[in-house]
Every structure is written in C-alpha cells, then in structure tokens.
Amino acid sequence: MIFDSFILQANDIALYVYLVLGVLVLIIFLAVVASSVKIIREYERVVQFRLGRLKGAKGPGIVLILPVVNRLVKVDLRERYLEVPHQTAITKDNAPVDIDFLIYYKVVEASQSIVQVQNFTGASVGLATTTLRAVVGDIPLDELLSKREQINSILRTRLDEVTERWGIKVTNVEIREIRPPKDVQDAMVKQMTAERSRRALVTESDGIRESSVLKAEGAKNAAILQAEGQKQSAILVAEGNKQSQILVADGLAQALGLINASAKNADARTMTIQYLDALKKIGESPSTKYIFPMEFTSLVSRLKGFVEESTEDKPRQ
C-alpha cells in the first residue's frame, strides 16, 4: 500500500511537471510568434539586419522576422524640424551677430539614414553652423538684415548637398532671428527714427507743394473763367449797343424821312413863319450879338410881299 501510494504521488508530480512545461512552451511559442510579427505604420519603415548584414527597408504593414537572427531599426519618414540655437557669427565688416534658425528635413532613404550617418542631428547642427558662419562672413551687416531669403536658400542648398548621401532631404531652412550687438541696435533705431523724420518732412513738403500747385491751378482756372465771363459780357454789351445804335439809326432815318416828306409839302409862308419863330427865340436869348444868314434879306422881302397880299385880301372880304 505504501508503495502504491508513492507511485501515485510520483505520477501526480510528473503530470504537474508536464503541465508546467507545456505552459512554458506555449508561452515561449507565443512570445516568439509575437516578436516575429511586426506591424509597421504608413509613415514608418524598418531597416532589417540579419546577423549584422543589411537586408533592406521593409514596411508598411506586417513584417515577419526571426527574433534571434534579425534586428530591426525603425525610421520615421515624416517631415521634422531641427532647432539650431543662437550661433554667433562675424559679418564681413567684423560685426558679431547672433542667429538662430530651423532646419526642416525628411528621410527619403531609410537604409541610408541608418547606415551612412551615426547621429544625423549632431552632424546637421555642426554642418549648419559651419555653413552659416561661412555665408555670414561674406555679407556686410546692413545687407545681412535684408537678405534672409538669400541666406536661407544658400544654407538649404549646401546642407542638402551633404545630407543627400545620407538619404535625407533638407526641405527648408528658416532664420528666426538675427540679433546684432546692443550699440548697433541703438544706432539702427536712431537711423530709423531719422529716416522716418526725413520721410515725414518730405511728405509734408510734397503736400505743401501740391497744395500750392492746386491753389495756383484754381486761381488760374478762376481767372480764365472770369476772363471768359468778361469776354462774354463785353460781347453781349457790344451786341446790345450795336442793336441800340441800329434802332436809333433806324429811328433817325425814319424821322429824317418824315421831316423830308414834310419839308417837301411846306410852302413859302410856312418857311417864313418858321424863320420868324426862330428870330423870336434869338431875341429872347441874353446874347448881344446876332448872326443872320444871307437869306435874311430875301426873307424880309418875302415877308413884305406876304403883308401886302394880306392887306389886299381884307377889303375883298
């Protein structure tokens, strides 16, 4: 009985051992399967090494590997930026300036980015700062502040020439700040203030000049309009005088015609009465000298004849 119970206990222990070993094998199998299957996102690639040899880049999707034999290195293909802190550079006219900028880049060849360069960030910063000092050293300070785009383009081109063999594309370089020395900044502020004052004076003088020109043009136009008005007025007055003189002349002509017609019908007696009336008016004047026309003698003789005729006519009545 004791032997049989011992055998049963031994069998139970073996069963437990087999069960534990089975569970361990299952766990190891699942771990191996899990480590053999990798899920790679769309913006990622994995560079595969098998026993130290490069096998290339894989992804996206499911990638199967041998856990012990293969080693994977993930590479992000999204565009990223690298911030370069303030770097001191000397301009062509020996002025120190502090410049900080951003480098935008993206990986285009995942395998080359792992194999060709050990630390891309450090290498890029060192290359960018060296290139920046070389570029700034050829530009005076006054031109440096206005040539950011040109400096950005030069930096991007030179960086891209080097990083191309690393499988990395430099897409852009942007200078964020150019900080000249304090005394240079004060001088620039004074220069800017003087320039704005000069522009204000120029603008004011231009306004005064334009105002004077406009006033002169207005006076000129007013004088021209006034002259035109006077001209038109003189023309109208002349036309009126002309019409008036024509009417006066027509009236005088008509009066003379009537006088002439009346004179044709007047007889000698009527003319004699007119002469006597004229002599009466002459006698009423305060003048002491009188001038008689040569026809006065004939007038007296006619007057005598008229008197005689009138005395002869009275008895007949």
Secondary structure, 3 states (H helix, E strand, C coil): CHHHHHHHHHHHHHHHHHHHHHHHHHHHHHHHHHHHEEEECCCEEEEEEECCEEEEEECCEEEECCCCCEEEEEEECCCEEEEEEEEEEECCCCCEEEEEEEEEEEECCHHHHHHCCCCHHHHHHHHHHHHHHHHHCCCCHHHHCCCHHHHHHHHHHHHHHHHHHHCEEEEEEEEEEEECCHHHHHHHHHHHHHHHHHHHHHHHHHHHHHHHHHHHHHHHHHHHHHHHHHHHHHHHHHHHHHHHHHHHHHHHHHHHHHHHHHHHHCCHHHHHHHHHHHHHHHHHCCCCCCCCCCCHHHHHHHHHHHHHHHHHHHHHC
